[in-house]
Amino acid sequence: MRTRWVTLVTGALLLGAATAASARDFCFLDNLGLPPLVARNFSPPAAGQCTGFTGSFQDGAFLASGMACGSWDVDNVGIRVAIESPVEGETVSYSFFVNRQTMAGEGAILCEPTECAVVFGIPLGSLSFSIHEVACKSN
């Protein structure tokens, strides 16, 4: 009888964990004035694990792909995104971390080899920003 109860409780806990970890769209808004970044079908990775994702900025103007990695030593998720720039030869890198509990953090956007002022309003080099999760708008 006790074995059956332990099996039921263990199964319920595993099912709950699987449901909580299921992938969904995550949206992150920075204080630079860019539209929210939408990471499609995303689930924050466990500590020491990495996962790739695709998405876009919510207005759909720029496609994005990235990699998210769970930190071993602190409860953070590091996210690095490559943004598809309309300017040929331009690389836009958008990197940040968020705390798993608050889903808020900070990061930097880097434009190379030229400034991103035409498209993003960002000078040559990088700008730091704060970022947090927001509700995704439905399409």
SEGUDREN-934041 format. One line per field, with one value per residue (C-alpha): x, y, z; residue in one letter. Coordinates in steps of 0.05 Angstrom, whole numbers, plus 5000, padded with zeros to 4 digits. Example, Ala and Ser with C-alpha at 12.3 -4.5 7.8 and 13.67 -1.06 7.14 Angstrom:
2
x = (5246, 5273)
y = (4910, 4979)
z = (5156, 5143)
zase = (A, S)
This chain:
139
x = (5000, 5056, 5093, 5031, 5022, 5096, 5090, 5027, 5059, 5124, 5084, 5043, 5106, 5140, 5078, 5074, 5147, 5140, 5079, 5115, 5176, 5135, 5155, 5116, 5129, 5171, 5172, 5227, 5224, 5286, 5292, 5324, 5257, 5260, 5196, 5194, 5238, 5194, 5229, 5182, 5166, 5220, 5234, 5290, 5344, 5365, 5430, 5489, 5445, 5437, 5380, 5372, 5311, 5284, 5239, 5232, 5218, 5144, 5132, 5159, 5210, 5271, 5281, 5324, 5357, 5394, 5421, 5402, 5444, 5428, 5482, 5512, 5529, 5472, 5399, 5407, 5394, 5442, 5413, 5452, 5413, 5435, 5389, 5379, 5398, 5372, 5441, 5487, 5549, 5523, 5522, 5476, 5487, 5437, 5460, 5428, 5416, 5353, 5343, 5298, 5255, 5243, 5255, 5290, 5363, 5410, 5449, 5482, 5470, 5531, 5533, 5592, 5627, 5586, 5537, 5465, 5438, 5399, 5358, 5365, 5386, 5449, 5519, 5580, 5598, 5549, 5496, 5475, 5403, 5357, 5306, 5247, 5194, 5128, 5063, 5066, 5013, 4970, 4974)
y = (5000, 5049, 5033, 5048, 5115, 5135, 5116, 5159, 5219, 5212, 5208, 5269, 5309, 5289, 5307, 5374, 5388, 5370, 5416, 5474, 5466, 5463, 5511, 5575, 5642, 5688, 5763, 5809, 5885, 5928, 6002, 6021, 6030, 5968, 5928, 5865, 5806, 5744, 5677, 5628, 5561, 5574, 5542, 5569, 5515, 5480, 5497, 5478, 5466, 5507, 5511, 5546, 5586, 5629, 5689, 5762, 5829, 5835, 5883, 5830, 5877, 5837, 5762, 5736, 5670, 5655, 5611, 5609, 5577, 5563, 5586, 5534, 5582, 5632, 5627, 5664, 5648, 5680, 5695, 5715, 5736, 5749, 5800, 5799, 5869, 5899, 5931, 5884, 5865, 5892, 5847, 5862, 5822, 5828, 5794, 5794, 5753, 5746, 5718, 5657, 5682, 5754, 5744, 5812, 5829, 5870, 5865, 5900, 5909, 5912, 5936, 5920, 5942, 6005, 6043, 6019, 6090, 6083, 6023, 6017, 6087, 6058, 6087, 6046, 6002, 5980, 6004, 5972, 5962, 5932, 5880, 5842, 5792, 5821, 5788, 5771, 5803, 5754, 5758)
z = (5000, 5019, 4954, 4913, 4949, 4939, 4865, 4857, 4892, 4852, 4787, 4805, 4821, 4756, 4716, 4751, 4737, 4664, 4657, 4692, 4647, 4583, 4528, 4513, 4482, 4527, 4515, 4542, 4542, 4551, 4569, 4502, 4469, 4424, 4416, 4460, 4440, 4430, 4443, 4410, 4442, 4495, 4562, 4607, 4610, 4674, 4709, 4665, 4604, 4540, 4490, 4424, 4403, 4347, 4350, 4330, 4358, 4371, 4315, 4267, 4236, 4257, 4261, 4318, 4338, 4401, 4455, 4528, 4582, 4655, 4704, 4751, 4808, 4810, 4792, 4725, 4653, 4603, 4534, 4472, 4410, 4338, 4306, 4231, 4209, 4144, 4133, 4095, 4134, 4200, 4261, 4319, 4382, 4439, 4503, 4572, 4635, 4676, 4745, 4744, 4803, 4778, 4703, 4705, 4692, 4649, 4585, 4526, 4452, 4407, 4335, 4289, 4245, 4238, 4282, 4284, 4286, 4221, 4243, 4319, 4340, 4372, 4363, 4343, 4402, 4454, 4501, 4566, 4586, 4638, 4616, 4644, 4621, 4598, 4574, 4501, 4457, 4419, 4343)
zase = (M, R, T, R, W, V, T, L, V, T, G, A, L, L, L, G, A, A, T, A, A, S, A, R, D, F, C, F, L, D, N, L, G, L, P, P, L, V, A, R, N, F, S, P, P, A, A, G, Q, C, T, G, F, T, G, S, F, Q, D, G, A, F, L, A, S, G, M, A, C, G, S, W, D, V, D, N, V, G, I, R, V, A, I, E, S, P, V, E, G, E, T, V, S, Y, S, F, F, V, N, R, Q, T, M, A, G, E, G, A, I, L, C, E, P, T, E, C, A, V, V, F, G, I, P, L, G, S, L, S, F, S, I, H, E, V, A, C, K, S, N)
